[in-house]
């Protein structure tokens, strides 16, 4: 019901709305879903939200109400989890979920949740929730500086045993959340170190180095079977890192064109386990995701987008064409 109402609200305008603006509407709807869930979950929350000044003296909804896991689950239902594409596509669900999780984890962060755990177990924060990339995006966002440096040394998404996640989709969501938050700081740190020793910045291949941990090296362990999943995990890391560049800012490495920057991945053509074909796919994902913001924000409008996604009955519209993704969320890699 709520989905049909929100889509009706933009119906009369949507032909003239850029696709990315429509995506932001859904993201905002996700924020609202969290508050609706909290109002139904807790009578006190309902009273606060019904007041004339629901933000209170602090001026923040997130500080005024209590978000429980029960409220989050209600919000997940509102965002269309488990529903078919006739209600909400996977891309629309991701956009709604990104706003939902942003409100939930931002509220907990405001109340000191992340400061209370020095040894924060980031893996388990979102290991069983839907649209995990949208969830992990916000838990990793609130990691402290010390935590970030330790995460570079021991990436929890890669090192955690298979039993830590409900599915491979959950692990890919973890990788996305980690990479989209921490590739750019990693790139910056590598350039600062390189400048101090007088190195040539053209020799830095920070994307190769950052995502290299996910490339299969022929080794397996009893806790982590990678042979059949490494390709998707590697592509997830590439896409998430470039989504950060597309929407959050340009990394130091990107001095020339995106195409030139992504060429660094072609070094894997001679890798035993990657090879020319998969290296080419990695470069393609790199370019596509880095330019997604340009394509959806200024060039594609809803009048063109709606017929495109109507061409397939699949829940994941992005599988047919990466331009069907919303706001850089590569649902074809994350959920397929």
Secondary structure, DSSP 8 states (H G I E B T S, - for coil): -HHHHHHHHHHTTGGGSBHHHHHHHHHHHHHHHHHHHHHHH-HHHHHHHHSTTTTTTTT-HHHHS---HHHHHHHHHHTTTT--TTT--HHHHHHHHHHHHHHHHHHHHHTTTTTT-TT---GGGSTTSSSHHHHHHHHHHT--HHHHHHHHHS-HHHHS-GGGSSSHHHHHHHHHHHHHHHHHHHHHHHHHHHHHTT--GGG--HHHHHHGGGS--S--BTTB--TTTHHHHHHHHHHHHHHHHHHH---TT-SS-HHHHHGGGGGGGG-TTTHHHHHHHHHHHHHHHHTHHHIIIII-BHHHHHHHHTT---S-GGGT-GGGSSTT--HHHHT-
